[in-house]
Amino acid sequence: MNRFADLSGATVTVTGGFGLVGSRIVHKLRAVGAHPLAVGRLDAYGSSTCSSVFNVSPRDRDVIAGDITDAALMDDVISHSDFVIHAAALADVAECTRNPASALRANIDGTQTVLDAAVRHSSTLKRLVFVSSASVYGLGTAAGGARGRFSESDPSNPGSVYANTKVWGEHQTALTLGRDIDSYAIVRYFSVYGEPQVVKENSHSWAVAWFAMRAALGLPLHLNGGGRQIRDFIHVDDVADATLLAAVTAHAHRATVNVGTGRATSVRQVADLVRRHYPGARITETPRPQGDPLGGCADTRMMRQLLEWEPQVRVEDGVRRYTAWLRKTPEAIPAWLYAQAGETAA
């Protein structure tokens, strides 16, 4: 049975199409015969990264370089769409903390612009999927304590600016698309990783990419807070599949669904997995950044029940795939990280 048959021939707007998740969704849509319209800004990673690493270019016919706060642009794009995957966001927790105004513009103003366009074209739009985050549950359990498992019925308890914007986005999606003819789904991603993820300067997110890139350059692996924080690492391939299933599965109508593996893995364990592929890598313990979750993993019962699906990539295999990709693609390591390695060597 082809779970994505309803997407064949469909036009799907994907906001955030130049990012890791958005670009993977775009590639998946192309593969199943859909017509994606990828909308995004180039300044998150740079146009060269989008083209050479994520393999999504503004020169592609189905790719549109633009800002989701542009009401005319979003109205035009969504007017031609059967589905909308709203994945665009300032998703860097540290950057949202440093610059709340940027987070509000991207994650609040941008989301409202997308929702407004969706309402205007709801008679032809089959479903909008709002991409949320496990950060809405809060910072999680104390390091060394019981490992938490977050369920969709748990109350929101955001512990960062980024999480606040995602809580608002969830509620605003439900409020805006609340009429009988409207359909939406909300997916809460846990810790997304996988090739070709790249790191951002002054960020503490994306542990697999950080550890692998630093190890590749001979830099020590920074274990923020000692690495005792718990994560539920979900591969980007699985995230893309789950998101598209949320768009086309009837039971996902107006549902909120965790997207995770249900497996608790500490950040230190991930560092150890990376060190299997870089045996000489050193570890340094550093303070835990503000807003960095203590941890927890997904209760996946809703996901398995509604989407009738389970993730396919184990974290051991995902880390192996990432390090193998990085060895073949050293140009994915940002220049500023190479510079840090040079300074250390000097």
Secondary structure, 3 states (H helix, E strand, C coil): CCCCHHHCCCEEEEECCCCHHHHHHHHHHHHCCCEEEEEECCCCCCHHHHHHCCCCCCCCCCEEECCCCCHHHHHHHHHCCCEEEECCCCCCHHHHHHCHHHHHHHHHHHHHHHHHHHHHCCCCCCEEEEEEEHHHHCCECCCCCCCCEECCCCCCCCCCHHHHHHHHHHHHHHHHCCCCCCCEEEEEECEEECCCCCCCCCCCCCHHHHHHHHHHCCCCEEEEHHHCCEECEEEHHHHHHHHHHHHHCHHHCCCEEEECCCCCEEHHHHHHHHHHHCCCCCEEEECCCCCCCCECEECCHHHHHHHCCCCCCCHHHHHHHHHHHHHHCHHHCCHHHHHHHHHHHC
